[in-house]
């Protein structure tokens, strides 16, 4: 390990700003990195703003060489997830570094020492404190633009992380789907038949306020449908309140598709949004002074739909509701002149979701990885 590297624990607000700023400097000029909104990144690192941190132990570090930042990393202990899965794991996340094996090593070594100090014996990541945080290392698809809620990294990350002894824990796949000019009328007939047979119907929010009013019910469905998935721990009441305000604030109601039963209870839901990836690139991740205008102008030429999530109640799994939700999304995308759809990460072992794209013109074009390493 290089002796000219210095690790600094991030314990002051000024250092926190530098922690957030580093990837903006590292990826300046990249055609594929999508800068998140800087103010949202700052909020995600503060417990008063991010309730997931109140359920975790956490710490952040920067690595300097000759006074210049060359790497950063965060560490989290999701206590609820450890309890559910019966193990003692530390998560590393928000890892970024220059193309230097020594920098990668010192970052991960700092997390490992932190884990040892808390008597834990496993490190995995990249993962955030909560399920909906950015995670994974991109290992395939480096010449593809990510969705706004996904991430991008340089190809050398994989090499340096694996050389330091980390191995694949699980992969996520992402797809690009061509939106046909008209939805398949046969699917329309099948969808109508399935809904009628099951006593179900489609529900649409007439306003964002009406959608937010059902936010708690929506995320209770997420808790049920995502139970047992890798790294998912049930959302707390505080996390649900946060996500209702945060998640639904930028989602257009027309891209929220909901199926209800005879009582009017939500049994399936799908959420998408028009892609803001290119718009965020134009804004540089800032809304002020003119970032909001650059986003607005860039959105006028967008032709991509980002598919955020889909969830189906356990008692209706295998009933075809996933396909019904995607069919409804397809119709809305056509009405709005969109030509492509991008999925976010789907577990390579989740056959029920992966087979949802059978019958569509698509290609799998990204692979993301969560790594792990057992500590002695």
RODO-2510 file (C-alpha; in nm, 4 decimals, decimal comma):
residues 376
     n   res          X          Y          Z
     1     x     0,0000     0,0000     0,0000
     2     x     0,1277     0,3450    -0,0922
     3     x     0,2694     0,5351     0,2064
     4     x     0,1627     0,8752     0,0710
     5     x    -0,2067     0,8071     0,1306
     6     x    -0,3863     0,9600     0,4261
     7     x    -0,7295     0,8556     0,5552
     8     x    -0,9559     1,1204     0,7069
     9     x    -1,2776     1,0385     0,8890
    10     x    -1,5578     1,2676     0,7759
    11     x    -1,6790     1,4316     1,0955
    12     x    -1,7354     1,7940     0,9931
    13     x    -1,9872     1,9523     0,7570
    14     x    -1,7092     2,0923     0,5418
    15     x    -1,5655     1,7448     0,4919
    16     x    -1,9145     1,6156     0,4158
    17     x    -1,9380     1,8624     0,1280
    18     x    -1,6016     1,7383    -0,0035
    19     x    -1,7255     1,3785     0,0328
    20     x    -2,0254     1,4622    -0,1870
    21     x    -1,8211     1,6677    -0,4354
    22     x    -1,5553     1,4044    -0,5100
    23     x    -1,7438     1,1966    -0,7735
    24     x    -1,8458     1,5160    -0,9558
    25     x    -1,4741     1,5872    -0,9968
    26     x    -1,3803     1,2261    -1,0730
    27     x    -1,6388     1,1886    -1,3501
    28     x    -1,6141     1,5360    -1,4997
    29     x    -1,6302     1,4931    -1,8765
    30     x    -1,7740     1,1389    -1,8643
    31     x    -2,0422     1,0730    -2,1268
    32     x    -2,2155     0,8128    -1,9112
    33     x    -2,2040     0,9289    -1,5487
    34     x    -2,5317     1,0906    -1,4400
    35     x    -2,4791     1,3417    -1,1576
    36     x    -2,7398     1,3111    -0,8823
    37     x    -2,8808     1,6326    -0,7403
    38     x    -2,6085     1,7529    -0,5061
    39     x    -2,8492     1,8827    -0,2418
    40     x    -3,0201     1,5412    -0,2278
    41     x    -2,6834     1,3694    -0,1882
    42     x    -2,6058     1,5934     0,1101
    43     x    -2,9416     1,5148     0,2707
    44     x    -2,8894     1,1401     0,2279
    45     x    -2,5812     1,1560     0,4540
    46     x    -2,7521     1,3315     0,7472
    47     x    -2,9655     1,1323     0,9964
    48     x    -3,2024     1,4248     1,0467
    49     x    -3,2837     1,4099     0,6749
    50     x    -3,2508     1,0365     0,6050
    51     x    -3,4396     0,8102     0,8507
    52     x    -3,2580     0,4980     0,7251
    53     x    -2,9466     0,6277     0,9022
    54     x    -3,1326     0,6306     1,2338
    55     x    -3,1692     0,2536     1,1996
    56     x    -2,8003     0,2006     1,1218
    57     x    -2,4507     0,2610     1,2516
    58     x    -2,2532     0,4496     0,9884
    59     x    -1,9290     0,6301     0,9120
    60     x    -1,7607     0,8040     0,6163
    61     x    -1,3971     0,8405     0,5080
    62     x    -1,1940     1,0326     0,2518
    63     x    -0,8485     0,9383     0,1234
    64     x    -0,5981     1,2105     0,0353
    65     x    -0,2718     1,2046    -0,1579
    66     x    -0,0566     1,5179    -0,1279
    67     x    -0,3581     1,7195    -0,0169
    68     x    -0,5854     1,6027    -0,3001
    69     x    -0,8860     1,3730    -0,2514
    70     x    -0,8399     1,0458    -0,4399
    71     x    -1,1134     0,8273    -0,2888
    72     x    -1,4151     0,8029    -0,0606
    73     x    -1,6223     0,5319     0,1068
    74     x    -1,9098     0,4919     0,3531
    75     x    -1,9840     0,2069     0,5932
    76     x    -2,3221     0,1062     0,7351
    77     x    -2,4592    -0,1549     0,9695
    78     x    -2,8230    -0,2267     0,8878
    79     x    -2,9202    -0,3824     1,2191
    80     x    -3,2635    -0,4951     1,1020
    81     x    -3,1206    -0,6745     0,7979
    82     x    -2,8574    -0,8481     1,0121
    83     x    -3,1258    -0,9650     1,2520
    84     x    -3,3490    -1,0978     0,9738
    85     x    -3,0652    -1,2825     0,7997
    86     x    -2,8932    -1,3964     1,1188
    87     x    -2,5455    -1,2636     1,0516
    88     x    -2,3038    -0,9863     1,1399
    89     x    -2,2427    -0,7802     0,8258
    90     x    -2,1135    -0,4344     0,7485
    91     x    -2,2084    -0,2674     0,4207
    92     x    -1,9683    -0,0504     0,2255
    93     x    -2,1240     0,2080    -0,0039
    94     x    -2,0695     0,5332    -0,1939
    95     x    -1,7271     0,4040    -0,2940
    96     x    -1,5376     0,6032    -0,5563
    97     x    -1,1651     0,6177    -0,6277
    98     x    -0,9039     0,6957    -0,8897
    99     x    -0,7510     0,4144    -1,0932
   100     x    -0,5086     0,3047    -0,8225
   101     x    -0,5199    -0,0309    -0,6440
   102     x    -0,3649     0,1212    -0,3298
   103     x    -0,6501     0,3704    -0,2954
   104     x    -0,9149     0,0997    -0,3334
   105     x    -0,7331    -0,1185    -0,0813
   106     x    -0,7034     0,1502     0,1850
   107     x    -1,0739     0,2389     0,1496
   108     x    -1,1922    -0,1196     0,1915
   109     x    -0,9365    -0,1866     0,4656
   110     x    -1,0790     0,1069     0,6627
   111     x    -1,4274    -0,0462     0,6388
   112     x    -1,2924    -0,3868     0,7428
   113     x    -1,1154    -0,2425     1,0470
   114     x    -1,4379    -0,0623     1,1387
   115     x    -1,6219    -0,3956     1,1114
   116     x    -1,3630    -0,5695     1,3318
   117     x    -1,4082    -0,2968     1,5940
   118     x    -1,7769    -0,3839     1,6085
   119     x    -1,7135    -0,7619     1,6206
   120     x    -1,8659    -0,8242     1,2777
   121     x    -1,7260    -1,0775     1,0342
   122     x    -1,8612    -0,9952     0,6892
   123     x    -1,8330    -0,6961     0,4547
   124     x    -2,0634    -0,6617     0,1532
   125     x    -2,1450    -0,3917    -0,0950
   126     x    -2,1782    -0,1505    -0,2451
   127     x    -2,5037    -0,1074    -0,0545
   128     x    -2,6647     0,1885     0,1162
   129     x    -2,8348     0,1987     0,4555
   130     x    -3,1766     0,1426     0,2932
   131     x    -3,3077    -0,0672     0,0060
   132     x    -3,3759     0,2220    -0,2297
   133     x    -3,0275     0,3716    -0,2077
   134     x    -2,7823     0,3441    -0,4967
   135     x    -2,5958     0,0161    -0,4843
   136     x    -2,3816    -0,2293    -0,6841
   137     x    -2,0734    -0,1990    -0,9008
   138     x    -2,1285    -0,1840    -1,2754
   139     x    -1,9375    -0,4758    -1,4294
   140     x    -2,0855    -0,4783    -1,7833
   141     x    -2,2367    -0,2038    -1,9984
   142     x    -1,9911     0,0821    -1,9584
   143     x    -2,1004     0,2556    -2,2795
   144     x    -2,4652     0,2806    -2,1750
   145     x    -2,6404     0,5675    -1,9981
   146     x    -2,7844     0,4668    -1,6579
   147     x    -3,1232     0,5652    -1,5221
   148     x    -3,1337     0,8572    -1,2804
   149     x    -3,1837     0,6305    -0,9786
   150     x    -2,9118     0,3871    -1,0850
   151     x    -2,5381     0,4579    -1,1027
   152     x    -2,2260     0,4409    -1,3156
   153     x    -1,8620     0,3661    -1,2425
   154     x    -1,5397     0,3262    -1,4369
   155     x    -1,4435    -0,0289    -1,5514
   156     x    -1,1384    -0,0433    -1,3206
   157     x    -1,3538    -0,0608    -1,0056
   158     x    -1,4262    -0,4298    -1,0675
   159     x    -1,0583    -0,5225    -1,1093
   160     x    -0,9346    -0,3473    -0,7964
   161     x    -1,2191    -0,4665    -0,5711
   162     x    -1,1811    -0,8279    -0,6817
   163     x    -0,8033    -0,8170    -0,6516
   164     x    -0,8452    -0,7188    -0,2883
   165     x    -1,0324    -1,0431    -0,2182
   166     x    -1,3959    -0,9516    -0,2726
   167     x    -1,6135    -1,2041    -0,4567
   168     x    -1,9497    -1,1917    -0,6265
   169     x    -2,2468    -1,2185    -0,3922
   170     x    -2,5243    -1,1478    -0,6440
   171     x    -2,5753    -0,9738    -0,9774
   172     x    -2,8516    -0,7474    -1,1026
   173     x    -2,9466    -0,7197    -1,4705
   174     x    -3,0799    -0,4177    -1,6593
   175     x    -3,2549    -0,4107    -1,9956
   176     x    -3,3345    -0,1668    -2,2750
   177     x    -3,6771    -0,2261    -2,4290
   178     x    -3,8063    -0,0945    -2,7593
   179     x    -4,1557     0,0497    -2,7203
   180     x    -4,3717    -0,0521    -3,0153
   181     x    -4,5895     0,2161    -3,1713
   182     x    -4,9057     0,0374    -3,0582
   183     x    -4,9646    -0,2051    -2,7688
   184     x    -5,0552    -0,5618    -2,8621
   185     x    -5,4405    -0,5895    -2,8724
   186     x    -5,4136    -0,9553    -2,7699
   187     x    -5,2503    -0,8516    -2,4417
   188     x    -5,5339    -0,6039    -2,3871
   189     x    -5,7890    -0,8855    -2,4129
   190     x    -5,5906    -1,1125    -2,1825
   191     x    -5,5458    -0,8329    -1,9259
   192     x    -5,9187    -0,7586    -1,9234
   193     x    -5,9975    -1,1285    -1,8815
   194     x    -5,7527    -1,1765    -1,5928
   195     x    -5,8755    -0,8686    -1,4060
   196     x    -6,2394    -0,9746    -1,4424
   197     x    -6,1694    -1,3344    -1,3411
   198     x    -5,9806    -1,2276    -1,0265
   199     x    -6,2302    -0,9579    -0,9316
   200     x    -5,9698    -0,6866    -0,9770
   201     x    -5,9663    -0,3463    -1,1441
   202     x    -5,7285    -0,0653    -1,2366
   203     x    -5,7186     0,2454    -1,0184
   204     x    -5,5736     0,5783    -1,1309
   205     x    -5,4919     0,8772    -0,9118
   206     x    -5,6578     1,1954    -1,0363
   207     x    -5,3982     1,4091    -0,8608
   208     x    -5,0653     1,3806    -0,6810
   209     x    -5,2444     1,4575    -0,3555
   210     x    -5,4740     1,1587    -0,4092
   211     x    -5,1723     0,9376    -0,4796
   212     x    -4,9834     1,0573    -0,1712
   213     x    -5,2921     0,9799     0,0398
   214     x    -5,2418     0,6127    -0,0509
   215     x    -4,8659     0,6248     0,0017
   216     x    -4,8663     0,4264     0,3251
   217     x    -5,0727     0,1491     0,1670
   218     x    -4,8412     0,1528    -0,1358
   219     x    -4,5260     0,0987     0,0712
   220     x    -4,6949    -0,1647     0,2877
   221     x    -4,7371    -0,3563    -0,0387
   222     x    -4,3648    -0,3058    -0,1064
   223     x    -4,2848    -0,4511     0,2372
   224     x    -4,4911    -0,7602     0,1574
   225     x    -4,3826    -0,8108    -0,2037
   226     x    -4,0099    -0,7497    -0,1459
   227     x    -3,9826    -0,9615     0,1679
   228     x    -3,7087    -1,2204     0,1210
   229     x    -3,5308    -1,0337    -0,1584
   230     x    -3,1589    -0,9760    -0,1245
   231     x    -3,0688    -0,6888     0,1145
   232     x    -3,4344    -0,5880     0,1698
   233     x    -3,5457    -0,5174     0,5262
   234     x    -3,9032    -0,4046     0,5975
   235     x    -3,9404    -0,0270     0,5773
   236     x    -4,0047     0,1441     0,9089
   237     x    -4,2870     0,3961     0,9561
   238     x    -4,0275     0,6748     0,9459
   239     x    -3,8789     0,5436     0,6198
   240     x    -4,2256     0,5129     0,4660
   241     x    -4,3108     0,8724     0,5586
   242     x    -3,9810     0,9863     0,4089
   243     x    -4,0314     0,7888     0,0868
   244     x    -4,3882     0,9143     0,0426
   245     x    -4,2649     1,2724     0,0404
   246     x    -3,9410     1,2006    -0,1459
   247     x    -4,0502     0,9403    -0,4001
   248     x    -4,3900     1,0738    -0,4989
   249     x    -4,2680     1,4330    -0,5192
   250     x    -4,1180     1,3837    -0,8679
   251     x    -4,3348     1,0998    -1,0042
   252     x    -4,6081     1,1864    -1,2531
   253     x    -4,9358     1,0174    -1,1606
   254     x    -4,9931     0,8960    -1,5164
   255     x    -4,6918     0,6656    -1,4799
   256     x    -4,8198     0,5069    -1,1578
   257     x    -5,0247     0,1966    -1,2361
   258     x    -5,2258     0,0371    -0,9560
   259     x    -5,4471    -0,2712    -0,9364
   260     x    -5,7052    -0,2958    -0,6567
   261     x    -5,9269    -0,5784    -0,5334
   262     x    -6,3028    -0,5715    -0,4795
   263     x    -6,2546    -0,3845    -0,1500
   264     x    -6,0419    -0,1206    -0,3213
   265     x    -5,7192    -0,2345    -0,1531
   266     x    -5,3959    -0,2138    -0,3524
   267     x    -5,2729    -0,5579    -0,4623
   268     x    -5,0259    -0,4594    -0,7351
   269     x    -4,8408    -0,1448    -0,8378
   270     x    -4,5919    -0,0313    -1,0985
   271     x    -4,4066     0,3000    -1,1110
   272     x    -4,2117     0,4639    -1,3932
   273     x    -4,0880     0,8104    -1,4833
   274     x    -3,9678     0,9829    -1,7947
   275     x    -3,5881     0,9661    -1,8028
   276     x    -3,4064     1,2652    -1,6565
   277     x    -3,0566     1,1210    -1,7076
   278     x    -2,9556     1,3519    -1,9911
   279     x    -3,1276     1,6427    -1,8196
   280     x    -2,9257     1,5872    -1,5013
   281     x    -2,6076     1,5713    -1,7074
   282     x    -2,6889     1,9111    -1,8561
   283     x    -2,7609     2,0577    -1,5121
   284     x    -2,4432     1,9152    -1,3548
   285     x    -2,6523     1,7967    -1,0597
   286     x    -2,7457     2,1507    -0,9540
   287     x    -3,0809     2,3270    -0,9691
   288     x    -2,9469     2,6785    -0,9105
   289     x    -2,8983     2,9204    -1,0621
   290     x    -3,0028     2,7796    -1,4027
   291     x    -2,9916     2,4013    -1,3518
   292     x    -3,3715     2,3764    -1,3358
   293     x    -3,3977     2,5471    -1,6772
   294     x    -3,1442     2,3084    -1,8330
   295     x    -3,3431     2,0129    -1,6957
   296     x    -3,6679     2,1535    -1,8341
   297     x    -3,5210     2,2120    -2,1800
   298     x    -3,3546     1,8692    -2,1932
   299     x    -3,6798     1,6943    -2,0986
   300     x    -3,8519     1,8321    -2,4074
   301     x    -3,6470     1,6004    -2,6299
   302     x    -3,6614     1,2918    -2,4062
   303     x    -3,7921     0,9664    -2,5570
   304     x    -3,7039     0,7187    -2,2769
   305     x    -3,9142     0,5803    -1,9920
   306     x    -3,7365     0,4623    -1,6749
   307     x    -3,9123     0,1673    -1,5102
   308     x    -3,8644     0,2185    -1,1363
   309     x    -4,0367    -0,0705    -0,9597
   310     x    -4,3162    -0,3254    -0,9671
   311     x    -4,4757    -0,5043    -0,6718
   312     x    -4,7485    -0,7674    -0,6467
   313     x    -4,9166    -0,8971    -0,3305
   314     x    -4,8167    -1,2517    -0,2406
   315     x    -5,1628    -1,4002    -0,2964
   316     x    -5,1594    -1,2797    -0,6587
   317     x    -4,8079    -1,3888    -0,7511
   318     x    -4,8070    -1,5800    -1,0762
   319     x    -5,1461    -1,4401    -1,1764
   320     x    -5,0055    -1,2215    -1,4540
   321     x    -5,0432    -0,8868    -1,2774
   322     x    -4,6823    -0,7943    -1,3577
   323     x    -4,7633    -0,8156    -1,7282
   324     x    -5,0854    -0,6170    -1,6830
   325     x    -4,8951    -0,3355    -1,5123
   326     x    -4,6352    -0,3271    -1,7900
   327     x    -4,9082    -0,3304    -2,0555
   328     x    -5,0717    -0,0261    -1,8943
   329     x    -4,7322     0,1431    -1,8775
   330     x    -4,6791     0,0591    -2,2447
   331     x    -5,0045     0,2308    -2,3421
   332     x    -4,9158     0,5489    -2,1531
   333     x    -4,5654     0,5529    -2,3027
   334     x    -4,7127     0,5294    -2,6533
   335     x    -4,9555     0,8120    -2,5800
   336     x    -4,6620     1,0320    -2,4781
   337     x    -4,4428     0,9532    -2,7781
   338     x    -4,1746     0,7558    -2,5900
   339     x    -3,9658     0,5080    -2,7892
   340     x    -3,7544     0,3230    -2,5314
   341     x    -3,7828     0,1896    -2,1780
   342     x    -3,4992     0,1266    -1,9327
   343     x    -3,5295    -0,1079    -1,6377
   344     x    -3,3437    -0,0655    -1,3129
   345     x    -3,1592    -0,3570    -1,1559
   346     x    -3,3418    -0,6898    -1,1450
   347     x    -3,2016    -0,9794    -0,9434
   348     x    -3,0554    -1,2386    -1,1776
   349     x    -3,2333    -1,5049    -0,9680
   350     x    -3,5772    -1,3387    -0,9848
   351     x    -3,7216    -1,5389    -1,2741
   352     x    -4,0723    -1,4011    -1,2210
   353     x    -3,9567    -1,0482    -1,3023
   354     x    -3,7033    -1,1415    -1,5720
   355     x    -3,9596    -1,3395    -1,7745
   356     x    -4,1880    -1,0358    -1,7720
   357     x    -4,0023    -0,9090    -2,0799
   358     x    -4,0712    -1,2164    -2,2911
   359     x    -4,2637    -1,0963    -2,5929
   360     x    -4,0967    -0,7538    -2,5898
   361     x    -3,8141    -0,6415    -2,8169
   362     x    -3,5376    -0,5982    -2,5586
   363     x    -3,1720    -0,6544    -2,4851
   364     x    -2,9955    -0,7064    -2,1542
   365     x    -2,7220    -0,4456    -2,1603
   366     x    -2,5997    -0,3868    -1,8055
   367     x    -2,4861    -0,6078    -1,5209
   368     x    -2,4278    -0,4816    -1,1675
   369     x    -2,2696    -0,6688    -0,8792
   370     x    -2,2799    -0,6791    -0,5024
   371     x    -1,9550    -0,8136    -0,3539
   372     x    -1,8775    -0,9709    -0,0207
   373     x    -1,5757    -1,0769     0,1832
   374     x    -1,5626    -1,2858     0,4983
   375     x    -1,3308    -1,1444     0,7630
   376     x    -1,1028    -1,3599     0,9733
***
